[in-house]
Amino acid sequence: MVEILTSLFLVIGGAFALIGSIGLVRLPDLFMRLHGPTKATTVGVGGILIASMFHFSSRGQGLSLHELLVTLFLFTTAPVSAYLIARTALHLKGKDVNRRG
């Protein structure tokens, strides 16, 4: 039963991470690109970490909380970093932030 839950969370987490990564590459604007890594990819990595927590907790070594702490840190820092990126883009007052040079 634990293997099924682990596999399910790995597949769901991988799908969300893939969709978020595709959104990061394909969306045209910086503000639209923020949705990929902050929403879908965060949920995807969270699913993979939960699968890791199930796997290592089932090996008889007790409850594994390291992955839970990493997930909590990820869910706390991803919105803050997206907010700071968006504020920086707004601070540039509409300049083309995608232009290099």
C-alpha positions, -999 to 999 in steps of 0.1 A, spaced: 0 0 0 29 24 8 44 17 -26 12 27 -43 10 59 -24 46 67 -31 42 60 -68 10 81 -69 27 111 -53 57 107 -75 36 107 -107 14 136 -96 44 156 -84 63 149 -116 33 159 -137 29 192 -118 67 200 -121 66 192 -158 36 215 -164 52 243 -144 84 240 -163 66 240 -197 47 271 -185 80 288 -175 93 283 -210 62 289 -231 45 319 -215 53 352 -231 55 377 -203 74 378 -170 43 381 -149 27 351 -166 60 332 -162 58 336 -125 29 313 -123 49 283 -135 75 280 -108 55 295 -80 23 274 -83 27 242 -103 63 235 -97 60 242 -60 31 217 -58 51 192 -79 82 193 -57 59 191 -26 44 159 -40 78 144 -47 89 153 -11 57 137 3 64 106 -17 99 106 -2 85 110 33 62 80 27 90 59 13 116 65 41 90 63 69 79 28 57 115 14 59 112 9 97 133 39 108 104 58 123 87 89 110 108 109 85 102 146 91 131 160 71 110 161 39 82 178 57 105 206 69 118 210 33 82 212 20 73 238 46 104 258 37 95 256 0 59 266 5 71 296 26 99 309 3 84 304 -32 56 330 -28 81 355 -12 105 352 -41 78 355 -67 66 386 -49 100 401 -49 105 393 -86 71 409 -95 79 440 -74 113 444 -92 96 441 -126 71 468 -115 99 490 -102 115 489 -137 83 508 -148 75 487 -179 110 484 -193 116 452 -212 130 429 -186 134 401 -211 160 421 -231 196 411 -226 223 438 -225 
